[in-house]
C-alpha cells in the first residue's frame, strides 16, 4: 500500500468513524500486501467463539497471521505465527497493556496498532537480544516455557468450559444438566488453581515488563495529525525484516 493510500484511508476513518472496525479494515489491507508473497496468511478472528484455538487468557485478538499449513480446529494451537490487536484511532494502546500481555504470552508474538502507533512484541526475540550470556538465556527460556505450559492448560480449560456451558444451556433433561453443572464447577476450580499458579510465575520473572517497555517495533506514523512518510516507509521496512525471521 502506498503512503498516500494509507494516509487517505486513515484520515477518512478518523474524521468520519474512528472505530476499531474501520482501523481493522485498514490494517488488514496494509498487512495483506506485506505478507501476500510469503508463506503466511492473514485471517480475521475477532468473532471466533471461545471454543476455538484462538482463545487466550485475555480474550481473542482481532487478526492472526498463520502459516500456509494452518487448518481451523477447535482444539490446540495450529500454526499461529502472530496475533494482531487493533484499536480505534482515538484509543491509547497503553490502556490495554494487560490484554496485550495475555495475548503475547499465549502466542509469543503480537502486533498492536490504532492505525497511527504500531508496536510489535516478540518474547523469544527479546530474550535472544537481551540475554547477557548463555545461562541468562537458558533461565529466561525455561521461565517462558513454564508459563506457556500453564497458559496452554488454561486455554484448553476455557475452550472446554465454553463447550460445556453451551451444552448445559441447550440441555432439557435435569439429570444431564446436573452432570454438566458438576463438570463446569470442576473446570472452574481447576481454572482458579491454574490462574493462581500463573500469577505466581509472572510475579517471579523480571523480563516480562521489559518486553512491553522495549517493543521490537515502535513507530508512530502520525504526529499531531501530520503524516510522516519516512516513518511509514520505516514501518514497512521493519515489518519485512521481522517477517523474514519467522
C-alpha positions as CSV (number, residue, x, y, z in Angstrom):
1,X,0.0,0.0,0.0
2,X,1.4,3.4,-1.0
3,X,1.8,6.0,1.7
4,X,-0.9,8.3,0.1
5,X,-3.4,5.5,0.1
6,X,-2.8,4.7,3.7
7,X,-3.0,8.3,4.7
8,X,-6.3,8.9,2.8
9,X,-8.0,5.8,4.3
10,X,-6.8,6.6,7.8
11,X,-8.0,10.2,7.6
12,X,-11.4,9.1,6.4
13,X,-11.7,6.7,9.3
14,X,-10.5,9.3,11.9
15,X,-12.8,12.0,10.6
16,X,-16.0,10.0,9.9
17,X,-15.9,6.9,12.2
18,X,-12.8,6.5,14.3
19,X,-13.9,2.9,15.3
20,X,-11.9,-0.3,15.7
21,X,-13.8,-1.9,12.8
22,X,-12.6,0.8,10.4
23,X,-9.0,0.6,11.6
24,X,-9.2,-3.2,11.3
25,X,-10.1,-2.9,7.6
26,X,-7.1,-0.6,7.0
27,X,-4.7,-2.8,8.9
28,X,-5.9,-5.9,7.0
29,X,-5.3,-4.2,3.7
30,X,-1.9,-2.9,4.8
31,X,-0.7,-6.2,6.2
32,X,-2.1,-8.3,3.4
33,X,0.1,-6.5,0.9
34,X,3.2,-7.1,3.1
35,X,2.7,-10.8,3.5
36,X,1.0,-11.8,0.2
37,X,4.2,-13.1,-1.3
38,X,5.3,-15.0,1.8
39,X,4.3,-18.4,3.3
40,X,1.9,-16.7,5.7
41,X,-1.8,-15.9,5.6
42,X,-3.8,-13.2,7.4
43,X,-7.2,-14.1,8.9
44,X,-9.9,-12.3,10.8
45,X,-10.6,-13.9,14.2
46,X,-12.3,-11.3,16.4
47,X,-15.7,-13.0,16.1
48,X,-14.5,-16.5,16.9
49,X,-16.1,-18.4,19.7
50,X,-14.2,-19.3,22.9
51,X,-14.1,-22.9,22.0
52,X,-11.5,-22.3,19.2
53,X,-7.8,-22.4,19.3
54,X,-7.6,-18.6,19.2
55,X,-8.8,-18.1,22.8
56,X,-6.3,-16.6,25.2
57,X,-6.3,-15.7,28.9
58,X,-7.3,-12.2,27.9
59,X,-9.8,-12.8,25.1
60,X,-9.5,-13.3,21.4
61,X,-7.4,-10.9,19.2
62,X,-8.7,-9.2,16.1
63,X,-6.5,-10.8,13.4
64,X,-4.0,-13.6,13.2
65,X,-1.1,-14.3,10.9
66,X,-0.8,-18.0,10.3
67,X,1.3,-20.3,8.2
68,X,0.1,-21.8,5.0
69,X,-0.3,-25.2,6.8
70,X,-2.9,-23.7,9.2
71,X,-6.1,-25.6,9.3
72,X,-9.0,-24.4,11.5
73,X,-9.7,-26.6,14.5
74,X,-11.3,-26.3,17.9
75,X,-8.5,-27.9,19.9
76,X,-5.0,-26.7,20.4
77,X,-2.9,-24.1,18.6
78,X,-2.2,-24.8,14.9
79,X,0.5,-22.9,13.2
80,X,-0.5,-19.5,14.6
81,X,2.5,-17.1,13.9
82,X,1.4,-13.8,15.5
83,X,-1.7,-12.1,16.8
84,X,-2.7,-8.6,15.6
85,X,-4.6,-6.5,18.1
86,X,-6.4,-3.4,16.6
87,X,-7.9,-0.4,18.4
88,X,-9.8,2.7,17.3
89,X,-7.9,5.8,16.2
90,X,-8.5,7.6,19.5
91,X,-7.5,4.7,21.7
92,X,-4.2,4.7,23.6
93,X,-2.6,1.3,23.3
94,X,-1.0,1.7,26.8
95,X,-4.5,1.4,28.3
96,X,-4.8,-2.2,27.1
97,X,-1.4,-3.4,28.2
98,X,-2.8,-6.3,30.3
99,X,-4.9,-7.5,27.4
100,X,-1.9,-7.3,25.1
101,X,0.3,-9.2,27.6
102,X,-2.1,-12.1,27.8
103,X,-2.3,-12.5,24.1
104,X,1.5,-12.1,23.8
105,X,2.1,-14.8,26.4
106,X,-0.3,-17.1,24.6
107,X,1.3,-16.8,21.1
108,X,4.8,-15.3,21.8
109,X,4.3,-12.6,19.2
110,X,1.8,-9.7,18.8
111,X,1.4,-6.7,16.6
112,X,-0.7,-3.8,18.0
113,X,-1.9,-0.7,16.3
114,X,-4.5,2.1,16.3
115,X,-3.6,3.0,12.8
116,X,-1.2,5.7,13.9
117,X,1.0,3.9,16.5
118,X,2.4,0.5,15.6
119,X,4.1,-1.8,18.2
120,X,5.4,-5.3,17.7
121,X,6.3,-7.6,20.7
122,X,8.2,-10.8,20.4
123,X,9.2,-12.7,23.6
124,X,11.7,-15.1,22.0
125,X,13.4,-12.3,20.1
126,X,13.5,-10.1,23.2
127,X,15.2,-13.0,25.2
128,X,17.7,-13.5,22.5
129,X,18.6,-9.8,22.2
130,X,18.8,-9.1,26.0
131,X,20.5,-12.2,27.3
132,X,23.9,-11.3,28.6
133,X,25.2,-14.9,28.5
134,X,24.1,-18.5,27.8
135,X,22.9,-19.1,31.4
136,X,20.8,-15.9,31.3
137,X,19.2,-17.0,28.1
138,X,18.5,-20.6,29.3
139,X,16.9,-19.3,32.5
140,X,14.6,-16.9,30.7
141,X,13.8,-19.5,28.1
142,X,12.9,-22.1,30.8
143,X,10.7,-19.5,32.6
144,X,8.9,-18.7,29.4
145,X,8.3,-22.4,28.7
146,X,6.8,-22.9,32.2
147,X,4.4,-20.0,31.6
148,X,3.5,-21.4,28.2
149,X,2.5,-24.7,29.7
150,X,0.2,-23.2,32.2
151,X,-1.3,-20.8,29.7
152,X,-1.9,-23.8,27.3
153,X,-3.7,-25.6,30.1
154,X,-5.8,-22.5,30.9
155,X,-6.8,-22.0,27.3
156,X,-7.8,-25.7,27.0
157,X,-10.0,-25.3,30.0
158,X,-11.5,-22.1,28.6
159,X,-12.4,-24.0,25.4
160,X,-13.9,-26.9,27.3
161,X,-15.9,-24.5,29.6
162,X,-17.3,-22.9,26.5
163,X,-18.4,-26.3,25.2
164,X,-19.9,-27.5,28.5
165,X,-21.8,-24.2,29.1
166,X,-23.2,-24.3,25.6
167,X,-24.4,-27.9,26.1
168,X,-25.8,-27.0,29.5
169,X,-27.8,-24.1,28.0
170,X,-29.4,-26.4,25.4
171,X,-30.0,-29.5,27.5
172,X,-33.5,-30.2,28.7
173,X,-33.1,-33.2,30.9
174,X,-32.4,-32.4,34.5
175,X,-30.0,-35.4,35.1
176,X,-27.8,-34.2,32.2
177,X,-27.9,-30.7,33.4
178,X,-26.6,-31.8,36.8
179,X,-23.8,-33.6,35.1
180,X,-22.8,-30.5,33.2
181,X,-23.1,-28.4,36.3
182,X,-20.7,-30.7,38.1
183,X,-18.2,-30.7,35.2
184,X,-18.4,-26.9,34.9
185,X,-17.7,-26.5,38.6
186,X,-14.7,-28.8,38.4
187,X,-13.3,-27.0,35.4
188,X,-13.8,-23.6,37.2
189,X,-11.9,-24.9,40.2
190,X,-9.1,-26.1,38.1
191,X,-9.1,-22.8,36.2
192,X,-8.8,-20.9,39.5
193,X,-5.8,-23.0,40.6
194,X,-4.0,-22.5,37.3
195,X,-4.7,-18.8,37.4
196,X,-3.0,-18.7,40.8
197,X,-0.1,-20.6,39.5
198,X,0.2,-18.3,36.5
199,X,0.2,-15.2,38.7
200,X,3.0,-16.7,40.9
201,X,5.1,-17.5,37.8
202,X,4.6,-14.0,36.4
203,X,5.5,-12.4,39.7
204,X,8.8,-14.2,39.8
205,X,10.1,-13.2,36.4
206,X,11.9,-10.0,35.7
207,X,11.7,-9.7,31.9
208,X,8.0,-9.6,31.0
209,X,7.5,-5.9,31.7
210,X,10.8,-5.2,29.9
211,X,9.3,-6.9,26.9
212,X,6.4,-4.5,27.0
213,X,8.7,-1.5,27.6
214,X,11.0,-2.3,24.7
215,X,8.9,-3.4,21.7
216,X,10.8,-4.8,18.6
217,X,8.9,-2.2,16.5
218,X,7.7,1.1,18.0
219,X,6.7,3.6,15.3
220,X,4.2,6.5,15.3
221,X,3.4,7.5,11.7
222,X,1.2,10.4,12.8
223,X,2.4,13.3,14.9
224,X,-0.2,15.9,15.7
225,X,-2.3,14.7,12.8
226,X,0.7,15.1,10.4
227,X,1.5,12.0,8.4
228,X,5.2,11.1,8.4
229,X,6.1,9.4,5.1
230,X,9.6,8.5,6.3
231,X,8.2,6.7,9.4
232,X,5.7,4.9,7.2
233,X,8.4,3.6,5.0
234,X,10.4,2.7,8.1
235,X,7.4,0.7,9.4
236,X,7.1,-1.3,6.2
237,X,10.8,-2.0,6.2
238,X,10.9,-3.2,9.8
239,X,7.9,-5.4,9.3
240,X,9.5,-7.0,6.3
241,X,12.6,-7.6,8.4
242,X,10.6,-9.1,11.2
243,X,8.7,-11.4,8.9
244,X,11.9,-12.6,7.3
245,X,13.0,-14.0,10.8
246,X,9.8,-16.0,11.4
